[in-house]
Amino acid sequence: MKKQNRLMRHVMSLLLAFMLILPGSVVSAQASGQGDMAVHFIDVGQGLAILVQSGGENLLYDGGNRSHADEVVQYLKNQQVETIDYMISSHYDEDHLGGLVKCLDNFEVEHVLGSDYVHTSDLFNTFMNTATAHAIIVEYPSVGDTYEFGTGSFTVMAPDGISQNSNDNSVVIRLENGNNSFMFMGDAEETSEQDMISTGMNLDCDVLSLGHHGSASSTSWDLLEASTPSWAVISCGQNNSYGHPAASTMEKLSDMDIPVYRTDEQGTIIALSDGDTISWNQEPCNDYTAGDAKQQSTDSSSSQNGQYSGSFSDSASAAVEADTATDTQGRTVWISATGSKYHSRPDCGNMNPNKATQETEAQALSQGYEACKKCW
């Protein structure tokens, strides 16, 4: 019976591929076929929810917050979803987990994958209890685990161990369909990014769903250089109180000429992969401006999620200028224990100054470090 259901869903997905065209869409109906994979970046305001459909199977990566739960359920029903083959909770913060509880109650769910840590919220307990009520055992994947899905597969890239920072516990996946690939980062921050880079696994992707809604604590230069995305998608809410996406993140994307999609400006965004090419339901907005400037300024002067974001005194700035005025090979640079770059100043946004040590540039080069593109 289960094989028959999967066959019926596969037939339905082929029919739906021809119906995917939306008003103003740039997706071509000619892309429909056996290798199709549709990736829906659902507009859930300040949150994240991604639906992937392929080969008659459905994958849901996060579900937005509780206030958007009904919208997520209805969106899935509009896409003819009856069974969620893989439900992935990246981590247990409310803006990612909230909508998944209602999805457990409204759809047949085959597998639930999550991060192996305990959140202190009532929502976490509700999620776990709801899964139990539906006789679902939450699975905790390990880095490198690969799952067949539709016409492709996905591999777990993080987390490698459990952190006190909930964001760095995010289950990150790299989704492949033929020659096309997507990275879903959840709220993973730079520590997790460095862990992924250190594994030596392939991080290259066509589409990068930015971590932590484009905040300054995610999407480091090292990650962008390792993943070299052709497109970036940012899921965030209009006029959100965090100032997402951050100016520093948008500057990196602009400097690398990466086309940008944003749910706060464009609503739900759909990518259709045929295994060789990726088509979209709309053109990228390519708006590299940061979130609310006033709130962004407030955020940058305080600690967010335990990440340092303070400013240096005038005397410290003067010392930096004095140090960097020396000769090239002998000038002082800063190295973070978690990075592979050296920096010209200790307040570079791509380095945690609390973990920085000073070296000469010659010493840094001899240890295999490279210059940070942002501050040089």
N, C-alpha and C positions, 0 to 999 in steps of 0.2 A: 504493500500500500504506500509506504514511504517513497519507494522508487517511482511509483505512478504519480504521486504528488509532485515530486521534483520534476518529472517529465512535463507535467502540465504547467508548472511554473516556468519551465524553460521555454515552452511554446508561447506562453503569455508574454514573456520578456521579449521575444523576437517581434511579436506584434506591437508591443509597447514601444519598442525602439523606433518604429516608424511614426509613432504618435508623439514622440518626444519634442517635436518642433514646437516652439513657443512663439508668440508674436514678437517680431523683432529679432528672432533667433539667428545666429550664424552657424548653428549646428546643421550639418547636411544629412538628409535622409539617406544618402548614398553610403554613409558610414555604418548603417545597420547591417548586422550579420553575426556569424558565429562567434567572432572575437570581441563583441561589444561589451564595454563596461561603462556604465553611467555613474558619475560621482556628483552627488548633490550636496553642495555646501549650503545648508538650510539657514535662512535668516532667523536667528533666535535672539536678536538683540545682543546684550553683553553676555555672550555665552558661546558654546560650540556644539554643533550637531551636524554629523556628516552621514548621509545615506549612500551606500554603494550597491548597485544592482548589476548582476552579471550572470549569464547562464542560468537564469531562473532562480538564483539565490540572492539573498539580501544580507547586507552587513550594516549595522548601525554603530557608528563610533561617536559616543556621547549623545546627550539628549537635551542640552540646554538647561535652563533653570525651571523651577516649578511653574512660574507664571506663563511660560510658553509650552507647557506640557501638552495641553489640548491641541495647540497648533501643530506640534510635532506628530502627534497621533493622527491628526487629520491629514497632514501632508503625506504620511506613509500610506494611509488608506487611499489617498488620491493616486498614489503610484502603484496601486493594486497589491500592496504588501499584505500578506496574510501570515507568513512565517518569517521570523528573523533568524537566519541561520547562525549569525555571529553578532552578539551584542557585546561591544567593548566599552567598558567604563575606563577612560584613561586614568582618572583618579577621582577622589570623592568630594571635591568641592562642589557647592550647590549649583553653580552655573554650567556644570558639565553633567552632573548626576541627576538633577531634579526631574527632567523629562523621562528618564529611563524607567522610573517606577511605574508610571502610567503605561509605558510601552509593554512592560512585563504583564500588566493586567489586560491589555488589549490585543496582544498578538501571541501566537505560538512561538516560543523561543527555544532554539536547539542548544545553543552554547552561550554562556556568559563568561567573558574574560575580564579580569580585573587585576588591580595591583594589590600585592599581599601586605597590606598594612591596615591598621584600625584607625578610622577617623572618629573624632569625638562627637560628631553631630547626630542628632536624632534622625536626620535624613539618611545617613549611612545605615543606621539600624533598621529603618523602614525598608530600605533597598534590599538588605540581606534577608530580612524576614519575608519580604514579598517573593524573593527568589526561592526561598525554602518552601513557601506555601504553594508554589508551582512546581515543586519537586525538581528544582534546578540547583545544581551544585556549582558555585562560582569557581572557575578555574583560574589558577595563577601561573601564567606562562613565564618561561625563562628566556633570556636573551638568546637569539638564534633560532628559537622555535618557529617552524614554518607551517602554515596551514593552506591547504588547497581551497580555493574559493572561486566559484564561477568559472570563467575562462582563464583565470590567473591564480595568484596566490599572494599571501602576505606573510612577512617575517617580523617578529618582535625584535626591536632594536634597543629598547630600554623598558624598565629601569634595571640597572645592574646593582642590586642591593637596595636597601630601604633608607631613606633620608628623613631627617626631622622636618625638612621642607616638603610639604605636601605636593607642591608643583613638580619637584624633581622625582616624585614617585610615579609620574605619568607613564602609562604604557604607550610607547611610541611604536608605530608600525610603518613598514615600507611595503606598499601595495604595488604589485607588478601585474601588468597585462601585456603579454608579448614584449615589445621593445619599450613600452611606456611604463612609467613608475610615478608613484605619489608617496609623499611622506606626511603622515599625520602626527603632529608633535604634542597634542594636548596642551598642557601648560609647562612642559619641560623647559628648564632654565639652563644657564650656561654650564653649570656643573654636570648636568646630565648630558649636555651636548658634548663636553670634553670626554666623558666616559664613552660615549658612542664612537667618537673619533678614535679613541685609544684602542678600541677593539679591532680596528682595521677592516671592519665590515664595509660593504659597499653602501655609501650614503647618497650616491648620485640619484637625482630624481628630476622628472620633468616639472612636477607641480609640488611646491612646498606649502603646506598649510602651517602658517607661522605659529610658533609656540607662544602661549600666554597672551594671545590677542595682539601681538605686535609690541609687547612691553619692552622696556630697555634691558630687562634682565634675561632676555632670550634673543635668539637669532644673532649670535656672535659672528664676527668675520670668519672665524675658523669653520663654523658650521656652513656658512654660505660658500666658502671656498671648497669645502668637502662635498657639498651637495649640488653645487652649480645648477640651481633650478632655472627652468625656462620661464616659469610663471610663479608668482606668489599669491596666496589667498589669505586674507585677513578677516577673521570673524570677530566683530566687535559691534557695540551698540552706538547709536548716534548720541553725541554729547554725553558719553559715559563719564562717570565721576573719577575714573582713573587716568584720563587723558590718553587712553589707548587709541591708535598706535603711537608709540613714542617717536619723537623727532629723530633720535639717534638711529633707530631701526629704519625709518623711512629714508634717511640719508644714505644708509648702506645699500638699500634696494635701488635707490636712484643712481648712486655711484656705479653700481654693477649693471645698470640698464635692464633691470628685471621688471617685466610688465606686472602690474598689480591689479588684483581684484579685491574689492572690499564690500562686505555685506552691509555695512552701515550706510553705504551710498548706493549700492546696486541691488540690495535684497538677495534673494536666493540665487546662487550661481551654480550652473551645471556644466560639467566637463564630460565629453563623450570620447572614450578611447576605443579605437578599433584594433589596437595592438601595434600600430605603426605611427599613427597620427592622433592628435588630440584636437577636437573641435569644442567650441563653447557656445552657450546660448546667448552670449552678448560679448561685446568687445571689452577689454580691460579698461578701467577708469583711469589708470595711471595717475592717480592723485597721491602724491608723496607728502602731503601735508600731515602734520601730527594731529592728535585729538585736541580737545579743548585746551587752548594755550594757558589759560589761567590755572586750570586744574593740573596741567602738566608741570607748571612751575611749582605748585604746591607739593606734588608728588616727589619732585626731584630734590626737595629740601628735607625729606623725611625718609625713614627706613620702611621699605615695603617688603613684606614676606621675609623679613630677616636679611634683606640684601642692602649693602651699604650704598647710600646715594647722597652723602653729605657733600659739603663744599670745603675747599681749602682756604686757609687764611691768606692775607696779603703777603705775610712773611714767607709762607710756604711757596706761594707762587713765585716770589722773588728768588727763592732758593732754586726752584726748578729752572728759571731763566738763566741763573748763574751757572748751574751745572751743565745745561745744554749748550752753553756758549763756548765750551772747551773744544779741542780738536776732535775730529770725527771719530777716530778709533778709541780715543781715551775718554770721551764724554760719558757721563753717567746715564744709564738707562734703567728701566724698571721691569722686573720679570715677575709674573704671577706663577705660583706653584701649580696652578691648574691649566695653564695655557702653553702654547708653543710659540708665542710671539714676544718680542721685547718692545717696550713702550717709551716714548720720549718724555712722558709726564705721568705722575702717579694718579692723576684724576681722569685718565682715559676711560671712557665708558665701557671698553672691552676688557677691563681688568678690575679685579677686586683689590683695592688698595690695602685692605687689612691683611692680605696674604702676599704682598709684594716685597721683593728684595731688590737691592741695588747692585748693579754690576757695571763694568765698563762695556761699551758696545763691542769692543774686541772680544771680551770674555763671553758675552752673549752669543756672538757669532761662532766662537769656537765650540760652544755647547750645542750648536745646531738650531738656535732660535732664529726666527726671521722677524723683520720689522713689521709692526702693526700698520696696516694701511690707513687706519683712521687718524693716527696721531703723528705720522711722519709725512 
